[in-house]
Amino acid sequence: MEREEVLQDGAHRRVVRIGNTVRRPAQPWTPTTHALLAHLENVGFAHAPRPLGFDDEGREILTHIEGESGPAGWANVVPDDGLRAFARLLRAYHDACADFTPPPGATWPPGGAGPDTQGVVCHGDFGPWNIVWRDGQPVGIIDWDFARPGPRVHDVAYALEYVAPFRDDTECVRRLRYPVPPDRRRRLELFCTAYGLESTEGMVDAVIDRQRDTAAAVRQLAAQGHEPQATWVAAGFPAELDARAAWSNAHRHLFE
């Protein structure tokens, strides 16, 4: 058997690459996620891994998408072209999954909004780190652990938090790869236009609501014993999430 290359080795999961496949711990909702990924393959959406079933250890098997991901993604959304391509990829995914019919007895990951008959299956964690990039362009979407039904704006607002970004100047320059503090209003408009929205009206409120919902969901999941949320709460992470929402509300003039 080919050797395992560890891609992620955290307290709550170990992800490895074997040849051209990725092996991840299976969850109760993994069969539903695989049905979604199979649908994307059937409709010709080429930017998601293909489901290949399960191995002898009970891990899900997905095709590997070649490129760079994780922390490398931050630098790729700084240029306008990368930001626009990131937004267009989200729109393409939403359109591709719009007619997906979940299998009977579909199980979704806990937390977040409930099923929305007017929505899609949101990726749920659409940030630069969960995109595979090649030559500065997004070529794949990975980490589908939070995919669940919801309105499109949930994914849009979540993405905007990180790419507008809804962060102070110091963090933008020191951690998020911006050479100078970004023009957040312009970047929000560029993203929304590339996604296909006619207006940015209400989007700042949508981001703040999403930030608050995320903090509430982390606390709820931790109380139910889910990981990594329980570890996050023990480390005080929800207080940081609360502070992010408060900063966004206090600095909304930077975006509107």
Protein Blocks (a to p, Z undefined) as FASTA:
>chain_A
ZZdddfbdcfkbccddehjbccddddfklmmmmmmmmmmmmnopakbccdebjafkopac
ddddeddehjllmmmmmpmklmmmmmmmmmmmmmmmmmpccdehiacdeehjdddfklcc
dehlacfklpcceehiafbdehjllgccddfklmmmmmmmmmmpccdfklmmmmnopabd
cdfklmmmmmmmmnopabfghklmmmmmmmmmmmmmmmmmmmnopafklmmmmnommmmm
mmmmmmmmmmmmmmZZ
